[in-house]
Amino acid sequence: MSAGVLLRAEAVGKKFGGLTALAEVSFVIPRQSIYGLIGPNGAGKTTLFNLLTGIYTPDSGRFEFDGAPLAGGAPDRSCAAGIARTFQNIRLFASMTALENVMVGRHVRTRAGVFGAILRTRDERAEEQAIAARAMELLEFVGIAHRAHHVARHLSYGDQRRLEIARALATEPQLLALDEPAAGMNETETAQLGELLRRIRALDITILLIEHDVKLVMGLCDRVAVLEYGRLIAEGEPEAVQRDPRVIEAYLGAEHGGGEAA
């Protein structure tokens, strides 16, 4: 285990045909930190998430997670390793309740196999009760326990975002990767999201955050990386990144103190 470091990206590259989506991207994410990843649309942010979570395989370079090479190649391997993610476009089981959605996430850490599920053994029933109890705890943690038995598609947009986070937390991640969790939220909801993410970090969970709301990123993150055309153009503490001329030109614009970027 690398002391102080949870995730290390070493010269990670990915091409799609003749298009370079990522080119030799390297960075280090400290444990128990909130790490921001920003950049213009098409900069390669979501591609990096897809590589990290096993949807794509890097063409070059590698990820090291918790001191060991990250096998990748399939989302379930990344999840088993301790990486959970949410998506820019909400992906819930729309016809299932909030509680059931979180229980699905929790099942990746269960022990009962097909035999136990079919026969409904005592151990399987006890485990299912424990899964439901833990799912309810997570709904309480994100602030929507009162919606536990509501069908997911009937929840408000903000509550659906919170439900996605609860389901991701149910997998017991070391790293929670969030793809634009504040998208579509108003100012009050965004502030509540920021507080929730601080509470998640207090659980010793590291957060990797893609977000277009620059004010949220700069006020929340310990370190920020900036991508442009698949290349890392800046990385460091938020104050330094905001002052970087390359970042101002590529992304933040003349008024680079905060606000939302397009």
Secondary structure, 3 states (H helix, E strand, C coil): CCCCEEEEEEEEEEEECCEEEEEEEEEEEECCCEEEEECCCCCCHHHHHHHHCCCCCCCEEEEEECCEECCCCCHHHHHHHCEEECCCCCCCCCCCEHHHHHHHHHHHHCCCCHHHHHHCCHHHHHHHHHHHHHHHHHHHHHCCHHHCCCEHHHCCHHHHHHHHHHHHHCCCCCEEEEECCCCCCCHHHHHHHHHHHHHHHCCCCEEEEECCEHHHHHHHCCEEEEEECCEEEEEECHHHHHHCHHHHHHHHCCCCCCCECC
